Amino acid sequence: MDDRSFVAAQDFLLSSKTFWTKQIYEDLKRTYEDAVARSGKTPTTPADVAAILEGDTLYRYFAWLERHLQRLKYAGRYGLVPYHDERRSVLAPPLRDTGAELSPTLEMPSYYRRVDIHQHPGGVMSDELDGYVYERGARSTTPLMGASHADLHHRFTDLVAAQDAERVLYGRILDMGCGFGKSTQPFHEAYPDARIDAIDLSGPCLALAAHQAPSRSSPKVRFRQMNACATDYEPDSFDLVTSTMLVHELPPGEIEKLFAEAARILAPGGRMVHLDFHAIDGPFARFMHYGHGLRNNEPFMQPWAEMDIHASLSDKGFTNIKVIPFQEAEGVDLENHAAWRFPWTVIQAELKTGG
């Protein structure tokens, strides 16, 4: 396919998703609120909301459109997968010697292999071009943010750095689940003298990260293929452990292992900060979020959203635990959700010092 046809098709899908995000969601929310007002009963659980909406024609259209816009984005005639596959001879060779530290024998967890995450055919680890596909797909994940999507990672890094103003700057940073490197670069810019290790299960994503990242020429940044729940690092290896949109893609047992691993490799007093989806306000928002997880092939969103983070982190030796809403872009109203959005959340804690 030619570039013009591909861009036009992807732009159409993005415009449709924007309409879905704003207008259809607004109409659906109004439909729900009207039904609640007529019933005189206030829903308290997602199941209560489901009883009102699951048979509603507008909701069924909303759900159908969400599922199939994502499918077309990746696997349709003008989808990301066929577009990049047609350019394999040009795109693939530069990825084969990028300096990323890949581990071809690394065992992929079963949960990672059995779900085509985000409806990405084969997931993000089965084809050498998966990094390119994932990177292009991420540009339209959050249509409300538009061109400012890239700034989300900088906003997160700025938040971490602002809280670090009165501390000794972090010298050793681990970026868990770094993907194609978008989350890593802002930390390299904020802490240019720090040693940064960026790890991920996906070899194709790491190869693209090492190939494209401005930090690739820095000996202080390493891209390594590794399971964040079971790394090869020694205790006391890092001052800061971070991740961006990783935790919600893990089963509950793996999340517990991730937190335990962070505690193991952090120095006493070190910080762990994750940007993810968790602070969900009310049964309607939960119902919509859980539905998104099922329709977008992200089955662990619900158990993660219902997890007692404070208890889990306290058990592993963390203190100063905070779970706070995160404003992903300027102008986003965290109180009144006029459009569909992810429940962006920052989860942060410090490893206890002493015995």
C-alpha positions in Angstrom: 0.0 0.0 0.0 1.2 3.5 -0.6 1.9 5.9 2.3 -1.0 8.3 1.4 -3.6 5.5 1.6 -2.2 4.2 4.9 -2.0 7.7 6.5 -5.5 8.5 5.3 -6.9 5.3 6.7 -5.2 5.6 10.0 -6.4 9.2 10.3 -9.9 8.1 9.6 -9.7 5.5 12.4 -8.2 8.1 14.8 -11.0 10.5 14.0 -13.6 7.8 14.5 -12.0 6.9 17.9 -12.0 10.6 18.9 -15.7 10.7 18.1 -16.2 7.5 20.1 -14.1 9.0 23.0 -16.0 12.2 23.2 -19.5 12.3 21.6 -20.6 8.6 22.0 -19.2 8.4 25.5 -20.9 11.6 26.5 -24.2 10.3 25.1 -23.8 7.0 26.8 -23.0 8.6 30.2 -26.1 10.7 29.8 -28.2 7.6 29.0 -26.9 5.9 32.1 -27.5 8.9 34.3 -31.1 9.2 33.0 -31.7 5.5 33.7 -30.4 5.9 37.2 -32.6 8.9 37.8 -35.7 7.0 36.6 -35.0 4.0 38.7 -34.4 6.0 41.9 -31.6 3.6 42.9 -27.9 4.5 43.0 -25.6 1.7 41.6 -22.8 0.8 43.9 -20.9 -1.8 41.8 -19.9 -2.4 38.2 -22.4 -5.2 38.2 -25.2 -2.7 39.0 -24.1 -0.6 36.0 -24.0 -3.7 33.8 -27.6 -4.4 34.7 -28.5 -1.0 33.3 -26.3 -0.8 30.3 -25.4 -4.2 28.8 -28.7 -4.5 26.9 -28.7 -0.9 25.8 -28.2 -0.3 22.0 -26.0 2.7 22.4 -23.7 0.8 24.8 -23.5 -2.2 22.5 -22.5 0.1 19.7 -20.0 1.8 21.9 -18.4 -1.5 22.8 -18.5 -2.9 19.2 -16.9 0.3 17.9 -14.1 0.2 20.5 -13.3 -3.4 19.7 -13.3 -3.1 15.9 -11.6 0.3 15.6 -8.6 -1.3 17.4 -8.8 -4.4 15.2 -8.7 -2.3 12.0 -5.9 -0.1 13.4 -3.7 -3.1 13.7 -4.8 -5.8 11.3 -7.1 -4.2 8.7 -6.3 -3.7 5.1 -4.6 -0.4 5.9 -3.5 -1.6 9.4 -0.2 -1.2 11.1 0.9 -4.8 10.7 0.5 -5.1 6.9 1.9 -1.6 6.3 5.1 -2.4 8.1 5.3 -5.9 6.7 5.4 -4.5 3.2 8.5 -2.5 4.2 10.3 -5.3 6.0 13.3 -5.3 3.6 14.0 -1.7 4.6 13.0 -1.6 8.2 14.3 -4.9 9.5 18.1 -4.9 8.7 18.9 -1.8 10.9 17.3 -3.6 13.9 19.7 -6.6 13.8 22.7 -4.9 15.3 21.6 -2.0 17.5 23.6 -2.7 20.7 20.5 -3.9 22.6 21.4 -6.8 24.9 19.0 -9.4 23.7 18.5 -12.9 25.2 17.0 -15.2 22.5 16.7 -18.0 25.1 14.8 -16.0 27.6 11.6 -17.9 28.5 8.5 -15.9 27.8 5.8 -16.1 30.6 2.7 -18.0 29.6 0.4 -14.9 30.2 2.6 -12.9 27.8 2.4 -15.5 25.0 -1.3 -16.4 25.2 -2.8 -13.0 24.8 -2.4 -10.7 21.7 -2.0 -7.6 23.9 -3.8 -4.5 22.5 -5.1 -6.8 19.7 -1.6 -6.6 18.3 -1.4 -9.9 16.2 1.1 -12.1 17.9 1.7 -9.6 20.7 4.8 -7.4 20.8 7.4 -10.2 20.7 6.7 -12.5 17.8 8.0 -10.6 14.8 11.1 -8.4 14.5 9.0 -5.5 13.3 6.7 -5.5 16.4 8.6 -2.6 17.9 7.8 -0.4 14.9 4.1 -1.5 15.0 3.8 -0.9 18.7 5.5 2.5 18.4 3.2 3.7 15.6 0.2 2.3 17.5 1.0 4.2 20.7 0.7 7.5 18.9 -3.1 7.1 18.8 -3.7 5.3 22.0 -5.0 8.4 23.8 -6.9 10.6 21.3 -7.8 13.2 23.9 -4.2 14.1 24.1 -3.6 14.5 20.4 -0.1 15.6 19.5 0.7 16.0 23.2 0.8 12.2 23.8 4.6 12.2 23.7 4.6 14.7 26.5 3.0 12.3 28.9 6.3 10.6 29.6 8.0 13.9 30.3 5.2 15.0 32.6 5.8 11.8 34.6 9.5 12.3 34.7 9.0 15.9 35.7 6.8 14.8 38.6 9.5 12.3 39.8 12.3 14.9 39.4 10.3 17.6 41.2 9.9 15.4 44.3 13.6 14.8 44.1 14.5 18.5 44.4 15.9 18.2 47.9 17.6 14.9 47.6 20.9 13.6 46.1 20.1 13.0 42.4 19.5 9.4 41.5 22.6 7.8 40.2 21.2 4.3 39.3 17.8 4.0 37.6 15.9 0.9 36.3 13.1 1.5 33.8 11.0 -1.7 33.9 8.9 -2.6 30.8 10.6 0.2 28.8 9.0 -1.0 25.5 10.5 1.0 22.5 12.2 3.4 24.8 9.8 6.3 25.0 9.7 6.1 28.8 13.5 5.9 29.1 14.6 9.0 27.2 13.0 11.6 29.5 14.8 10.0 32.5 18.1 10.2 30.6 17.4 13.8 29.9 16.5 14.6 33.5 19.4 12.6 35.0 22.2 12.7 32.3 24.8 11.5 34.7 22.8 8.5 36.0 23.4 4.9 34.9 20.1 3.8 33.4 19.1 0.2 32.6 15.9 -0.2 30.5 14.5 -3.7 30.4 11.6 -5.4 28.6 10.5 -8.9 27.6 10.2 -7.8 24.0 13.3 -8.2 21.9 11.8 -6.3 18.9 10.8 -3.4 21.1 14.3 -3.2 22.7 16.0 -3.4 19.3 13.9 -0.4 18.1 14.6 1.5 21.4 18.3 1.1 21.0 18.1 2.0 17.3 16.1 5.1 17.7 16.7 6.6 21.1 18.9 9.7 21.2 20.4 8.1 24.3 21.7 5.1 22.3 25.1 6.8 22.0 25.4 7.1 25.8 27.4 4.4 27.6 25.2 5.1 30.6 22.1 3.7 29.0 21.6 0.0 28.4 18.6 -1.7 26.8 18.4 -5.3 28.1 16.0 -8.1 27.5 14.8 -9.4 30.8 11.8 -10.3 32.9 11.2 -7.4 35.3 9.7 -9.9 37.8 13.0 -11.8 38.0 16.0 -9.8 37.1 19.7 -10.7 37.3 20.6 -7.6 39.4 22.3 -7.8 42.8 20.6 -6.2 45.9 21.3 -2.5 46.3 21.7 -2.0 42.6 19.3 1.0 42.1 18.2 4.2 43.7 15.1 4.5 41.6 12.9 1.8 40.0 10.2 3.0 37.6 7.7 1.8 35.0 5.1 3.3 32.6 2.0 1.4 31.7 3.5 -2.0 32.7 1.8 -3.1 35.9 -1.8 -3.4 34.5 -0.5 -5.9 31.9 0.5 -8.4 34.6 -1.5 -11.0 36.4 -1.8 -10.4 40.2 0.8 -13.0 41.1 3.3 -11.4 38.7 2.5 -7.9 40.2 3.4 -9.3 43.6 6.7 -10.6 42.2 7.4 -7.2 40.5 7.0 -5.3 43.7 9.1 -7.9 45.6 11.8 -7.7 42.9 11.9 -3.9 43.2 12.3 -4.1 46.9 15.1 -6.6 46.4 17.2 -4.5 44.0 16.6 -1.1 45.5 19.0 0.5 47.9 17.6 1.3 51.4 15.7 4.6 51.1 15.4 4.1 47.3 12.2 4.9 45.5 9.8 3.0 43.3 7.4 5.0 41.1 5.0 3.5 38.5 2.7 5.3 36.1 -0.3 3.2 35.4 -4.1 2.9 35.6 -5.7 2.5 39.0 -7.5 5.5 40.6 -11.0 4.8 39.4 -13.9 7.0 40.6 -17.2 5.2 41.0 -19.0 2.1 39.6 -19.7 3.6 36.2 -16.0 4.4 35.6 -15.1 1.0 36.8 -17.6 -0.7 34.5 -16.3 1.2 31.5 -12.6 0.5 32.4 -13.2 -3.2 32.9 -15.0 -3.4 29.6 -12.1 -1.7 27.9 -9.7 -4.2 29.3 -11.7 -7.1 27.9 -12.3 -5.5 24.5 -8.6 -4.4 24.1 -7.2 -7.8 25.1 -5.9 -6.6 28.5 -7.4 -9.1 30.9 -5.6 -8.1 34.0 -6.9 -4.5 34.2 -9.7 -5.5 36.6 -7.8 -7.5 39.2 -5.1 -4.9 39.2 -7.6 -2.1 39.7 -9.1 -4.0 42.7 -5.7 -4.8 44.3 -4.9 -3.4 47.7 -1.6 -1.7 46.8 -0.9 -0.3 50.2 -1.1 -3.7 51.8 1.0 -5.4 49.1 3.8 -2.8 49.3 3.8 -2.6 53.1 4.3 -6.3 53.2 7.4 -6.0 51.1 9.1 -3.3 53.2 7.9 -0.1 51.5 6.9 3.0 53.3 5.6 6.5 52.3 3.2 4.8 49.9 1.1 7.1 47.8 -1.5 6.3 45.1 -2.5 9.5 43.4 -4.3 10.6 40.2 -2.1 11.8 37.4 -3.0 14.6 34.9 -1.8 13.1 31.6 -2.1 16.4 29.7 -2.6 20.1 30.3 -6.3 20.9 30.6 -7.5 17.4 31.6 -10.2 17.7 34.2 -9.6 15.0 36.9 -13.0 15.6 38.5 -15.5 15.8 35.7 -15.0 13.3 33.0 -16.7 14.7 29.9 -15.0 12.1 27.7 -13.6 8.6 28.1 -10.1 8.5 29.5 -7.7 6.1 31.3 -7.6 6.4 35.1 -4.0 7.5 35.0 -2.4 7.0 38.4 1.1 7.4 40.0 2.0 4.7 42.5 5.1 5.6 44.6 6.8 4.3 47.7 10.2 4.2 49.4 12.1 1.2 50.6 12.5 1.3 54.4 15.9 1.9 55.8 17.4 0.0 58.7 16.3 -3.3 60.1 
